[in-house]
Amino acid sequence: MNELLIKPSGVAAVPIKSVIGQRVFARYSLLFVLVLALALVPILISNSFYIAVANLVMINAVVAISMTLLLGTTGQLSLGHAGFFAFGAYVSAYLGGPQGLPTLLALALAVLGTAVLGWCVARLFLRLSGYYLAVATLGIGMMLSIVLRNEQHLTGGPDGMSVVPFGVLGFSLQGEMVWYFVLLFVLVFATVGSYNLLRSPAGRALRTLHDAEIAATSVGVDVRGYKVRVFVLSTALTGLMGALYAHYAGFITPASASFTHSVQFVMMAVIGGIGSVAGAVLGAVIVTLLPNLLAGAAEYEVLVVGLILLSTVLLLPRGMVPTLTAWYRGRKGRKAS
């Protein structure tokens, strides 16, 4: 027998399962429409520059999603994600280039290696919190950047290294259009997977760590275990996108591991909305497009980004998407009443 959801008027009742089913159907229907619209973009827009910008947006969006999984659930701030991004890129480039491994295998090993590195960092530093963890991850990122610059026989040094094209089953992935659909598939997979994770029992346990870690411990939640797992997941996603970016761009430099790059990843999650997957994507769009929109006034780029971040923190403290969603639902509820 279905549970009933009584309306405020008490006149009618609707089965809870049907209401949940309608919401799930509406959510995935909207996602399907968005994916279909995005799939038509390269057909309607033949300009390769715009497609290249869209590719960069999607790469950053997946990293921003990985950041929001970490920051929005456990509340752990990492300032070293650019280091994990570069680590995945260089491992895949080195194994697929000088070592001659198949690029698909090199990509898998790069993701695995980044996950192992993330696990080591998590085991060492996740007992810290707040500023202490941020400084610790910043140190990891800086050390990786120094290694990439100095180990010239492995990484090419400050000048970087070229990366072989990505090959799958005898086909080489080359061209902005091809990479657009590859990256779109990865973005959709990461988005759907993150939504499902956040709505699962594990996701609800992760959210309790952000709001009430002591209460979560008191009810038997494995706080340290969950923190380690989500950190490893976040770093693995970041390493995956770093590896894909290396093969897509065909070249990689130590600048990808810079502190500025890490800050940009954090800004994407904060501006869009901490804990919101859609917010992470929106934040990636804003932060990635700004340099292109301000191409004629590059000296004002930092100022504009800073103003956007400051305005978001002051006016939309939960980020753009969560704040605007709450405002819309409140307005809709007032109209219904």
Secondary structure as UniProt FT lines:
FT   STRAND          4..6
FT   TURN            8..9
FT   STRAND          13..15
FT   HELIX           16..44
FT   HELIX           48..69
FT   HELIX           70..74
FT   HELIX           81..96
FT   TURN            97..99
FT   HELIX           103..125
FT   TURN            126..127
FT   HELIX           130..150
FT   HELIX           152..155
FT   HELIX           157..159
FT   STRAND          161..162
FT   STRAND          166..168
FT   TURN            169..170
FT   STRAND          171..173
FT   HELIX           176..198
FT   HELIX           201..211
FT   HELIX           213..218
FT   TURN            219..220
FT   HELIX           223..249
FT   STRAND          251..252
FT   HELIX           254..257
FT   HELIX           259..272
FT   TURN            274..275
FT   HELIX           277..293
FT   HELIX           295..300
FT   HELIX           301..315
FT   TURN            317..318
FT   HELIX           320..336
//
